[in-house]
Amino acid sequence: MRKDAKRTQWLEREGYRVLRFWNNDVTRNTKGVLEAIHTALYGSLDSEAVAFKHERTRVTHDHPTPARDARRPSPSRGG
């Protein structure tokens, strides 16, 4: 849970809004998950979707996940 909280904080600092769903909801209640996402974006299911019109900007922060080169060797790859 701490790892998820740290990841959520980093994503929110980067400008993302985080919605969390249980895996079983994604696989067994996909329609409900999609409705929740639509409602979070647009306020209600009756609202029409509008394409985002923004430019991506590069923001530099310390990442909670190390770069691939800095990760510990994987036993499955002989490390």
C-alpha positions, 0 to 999 in steps of 0.5 A, a space after each residue: 500500500 505504501 508503494 501504491 501511495 508513493 506512486 500515486 503521489 508521483 503521478 499526481 505531481 506529474 499532473 495525472 489523476 489516478 483512479 484505482 480499480 480491483 482487477 476483478 472489476 476490470 475483468 468482470 465489470 468492465 462496463 462499470 469501470 468504463 462508466 466510472 472513468 467517463 464520470 471522473 472525466 466528464 462529470 456524468 454519463 450524459 456528458 459528451 466526451 471531448 478530445 483533450 487539446 493540450 501540449 505535453 511538457 517534460 517535467 523532471 522529478 525524481 522517479 520512484 522507480 529506478 531506471 532499468 539499468 539501476 534495477 537489481 538483476 533478475 534471477 529469471 535472466 541469470 542475474 
